[in-house]
């Protein structure tokens, strides 16, 4: 729902010793309101119990006083037009105030309140009331729904301080009714006073009090600035122009009577909106916190005395309407934000002269790797962004101004990319860590030839965590392969840092670790399994001194432990396996644990 022009009706938070407030703690003496209301410096006590001992009234319950009221102020008003009506009660953020609004013209028959709020102020809100929080805070639970009113409706408003610590409050009427009927939204005929209702004016305004009365023979003007009424010497006309906050009194002498009328006049300081610098939201920022501009707008002025609001149009800023939420959803491109500074005491005292441009600038996207490896064999590695954007500027910590650079040494390199538009800039930075790396080195491959459960273990320099692959299988971080089938295999070790890989061909065969050629018919011969998977395999057997004892091939695949027909002694023997590789070369199988035992 739109926020409409606000009529501020009462002054706030002042320890104004010079001007005493018109406050009534009792409904029967409720202060009438039409357009301006008296300065309120706080409430003390609750007078009589306006609820006659009742324990509840709407949302209000008995307080520590034993009554519904504790420190109360009563007001009454009458609607002069139809439309949407609300009000904002300005309070100190550290105090707890409640309110109830009754549609009635009789204090002895108030009925149930039409609007009521008893929430404590744990969120430290500045306003409570009916309608919408003028600060743009849509989450304020101390607000009730708007009223739809018709002309001639009478209302009583109870404002009650529960915390027993109060520095006053303000009442601000609001709603669309003040757009359609700015001068008669509230009926001033309820004010029975020659000088009219209390007057809240701005410091640059002229206030003329008019007590013109037919048949008057003498007028005498008095002022009370805190020490009682004193006559203003020389002022004896029906009108008096005032420029100082005070309570004023007029005595009208007529032949048959003397009329005495009092009125309160309060002048509010005019705010001054300071120059606001243009700003930018960066990186596709969804929300922009407008409150960060408040201190810039106010300068040395106190945020306790002046409210800063932001608006999409100049008309809204001048009218105090449609305040943008402080957490503002940014728009694409550039947008003009209009600023209004309003006196909390009197919304007619405002300055809407300032504005600023808010540009939603696309922030650079730095999605290149933050860690890069420089291989020992390379002259350098290129880091940074791949493409150049003509709207961006680039600055490396090493001095270069291109989107990417070639580096040949380890270290940290920071790139700052700036997008400038309409004199505003959005920047982002990213640091690239360059580390030296090298290809892996296979030191050894251990093959456990267990015939049915062959295991291959790859031993490397292990300077980093390498990845390992057997044949065309998937890479793994572990360096062991289990249940490897007999035959020829390729072991590959890869450096995940991107500096290459290394491969070795291995042969996995199965053979007994010992045999017993003793004529008992069991385990009489020694042979290998898996060699038949190789091309032209040849197995040669040696003693410890390297003497060739036997040569096996597919046509002669077993050895009986003899040489030239004579049995050889118990000891360890060695073998070597050769085969023909794919390129036709004869290759000796590597990494085979090639010794076994002969036992008698």
MOTABEL-V676468 format. One line per field, one symbol per residue. ss: DSSP state (@ for helix, = for strand, . for the rest). A space follows every 50 residues. Layout:
# MOTABEL-V676468
ss=???
This chain:
# MOTABEL-V676468
ss=.....===..................@@@.==.................. .....==..==..........========...========......==== ===...@@@.....===.........====............==..===. ...========........=====..@@@@.....=.@@@........== ==....====.....=========.....==.......====...===== ====...===========..........====....===@@@@@@@@@.. .....======..@@@@@@.......===...===========......= ===========.........=====.....====.......=====.... ...====...===========..==============....=======.. ...=======......====.....=...=====..========...... ========.==..==..........=.==.@@@....=====.....=== ===..=..=..==..==...==========.....===......====..
